[in-house]
Amino acid sequence: MEIRVTDDGSRTLMAPRYGESYHSQRGALTEARHVFLEGSGVARRLAEGLPTTVLEVGFGAGLNALVTLAAPRRAPLAYVALERDLLPAEALYALDYRSLLPDPAPADALLAWLAGVSAAAPARHVNELAGAHLELVLGDARDAVLPTGVHAVYHDAFSPDVNPELWDEAFLATLFAALAPGGRLASYTVKGAVRRRLEAVGFEVRKVPGPPGGKREVLVAQRPELR
Ligand SMILES: C[S@@+](CC[C@H](N)C(=O)[O-])C[C@H]1O[C@@H](n2cnc3c(N)ncnc32)[C@H](O)[C@@H]1O
């Protein structure tokens, strides 16, 4: 697979089937941190000592998972990721995650585990990794039994134009149902049609500033608090 060095020096892969990259070419690591870890509120929750469950749509190259596993944490973390097409371990090693963060241990642990995970779907792979609970659910995300009461959804499918099944109202409604009241869905797209569908299934939607050097705006959608 073709590897691209992105603007912040971190690497990403091109997905030939979709004609898109797994992360922003303006900065893969910066996007993972800004849009998903911080935009979802997960960084703040973990730093404040709040137990946190994340549901990721599109595990892909595992970068969002890695930055979340490596984030400063004063509370338990559970991370459930959905993926239909697990990448081969060689592709992940080529991204050089070891050199990305000051401590290579979470990258080593994640990649060693993934190298032993069978890509055969459907399957649910569970591990305790870097002190967190990690689940990788293989198969079409629309068929997965989703957890409930999650605090954050990282919606990181490919774009709505090329990966429409994960952006339709029916699937967005299942993500709404998975979230606890007050929980947030983070996404890199602010496309009007997606915002309208999110609102139609009950989310409160905001555009927020995008990552340094990247998109001007990204999206945070919140399941309303109970009144
Ligand atoms: C943009 S990439 C995700 C990047 C990833 N979050 C990361 O940090 O490296 C989108 C992912 O969604 C997956 N995907 C696309 N359609 C899917 C579906 N229907 N069910 C499950 N996964 C799907 C793709 O295989 C791809 O790995």
The ligand as an SDF file (V2000), in Angstrom:
LIG
                    3D

 27 29  0  0  0  0  0  0  0  0999 V2000
  -10.5210    6.7320    7.5460 C   0  0  0  0  0  0  0  0  0  0  0  0
  -10.2360    5.0430    7.8660 S   0  0  0  0  0  0  0  0  0  0  0  0
  -10.0770    4.9830    9.6320 C   0  0  0  0  0  0  0  0  0  0  0  0
   -8.7590    5.4850   10.1790 C   0  0  0  0  0  0  0  0  0  0  0  0
   -8.5460    5.0650   11.6170 C   0  0  0  0  0  0  0  0  0  0  0  0
   -9.5510    5.5840   12.4950 N   0  0  0  0  0  0  0  0  0  0  0  0
   -7.1620    5.3150   12.1280 C   0  0  0  0  0  0  0  0  0  0  0  0
   -7.0140    5.9420   13.2040 O   0  0  0  0  0  0  0  0  0  0  0  0
   -6.2130    4.8690   11.5030 O   0  0  0  0  0  0  0  0  0  0  0  0
  -11.8720    4.3670    7.6690 C   0  0  0  0  0  0  0  0  0  0  0  0
  -11.9920    2.9140    8.0400 C   0  0  0  0  0  0  0  0  0  0  0  0
  -13.3740    2.5450    7.9810 O   0  0  0  0  0  0  0  0  0  0  0  0
  -13.4400    1.1980    7.5390 C   0  0  0  0  0  0  0  0  0  0  0  0
  -14.7890    0.9140    7.0190 N   0  0  0  0  0  0  0  0  0  0  0  0
  -15.3560    1.4160    5.8850 C   0  0  0  0  0  0  0  0  0  0  0  0
  -16.5970    0.9270    5.7370 N   0  0  0  0  0  0  0  0  0  0  0  0
  -16.8310    0.0910    6.7810 C   0  0  0  0  0  0  0  0  0  0  0  0
  -17.9500   -0.6850    7.2020 C   0  0  0  0  0  0  0  0  0  0  0  0
  -19.0910   -0.7170    6.4900 N   0  0  0  0  0  0  0  0  0  0  0  0
  -17.8460   -1.3860    8.3400 N   0  0  0  0  0  0  0  0  0  0  0  0
  -16.7090   -1.3500    9.0860 C   0  0  0  0  0  0  0  0  0  0  0  0
  -15.6180   -0.6190    8.7490 N   0  0  0  0  0  0  0  0  0  0  0  0
  -15.6750    0.0970    7.6100 C   0  0  0  0  0  0  0  0  0  0  0  0
  -12.3630    1.1270    6.4730 C   0  0  0  0  0  0  0  0  0  0  0  0
  -11.9710   -0.2030    6.2140 O   0  0  0  0  0  0  0  0  0  0  0  0
  -11.2580    1.9740    7.0980 C   0  0  0  0  0  0  0  0  0  0  0  0
  -10.3550    1.1760    7.8100 O   0  0  0  0  0  0  0  0  0  0  0  0
  1  2  1  0
  2  3  1  0
  2 10  1  0
  3  4  1  0
  4  5  1  0
  5  6  1  0
  5  7  1  0
  7  8  2  0
  7  9  1  0
 10 11  1  0
 11 12  1  0
 11 26  1  0
 12 13  1  0
 13 14  1  0
 13 24  1  0
 14 15  1  0
 14 23  1  0
 15 16  2  0
 16 17  1  0
 17 18  1  0
 17 23  2  0
 18 19  1  0
 18 20  2  0
 20 21  1  0
 21 22  2  0
 22 23  1  0
 24 25  1  0
 24 26  1  0
 26 27  1  0
M  CHG  2   2   1   9  -1
M  END
$$$$
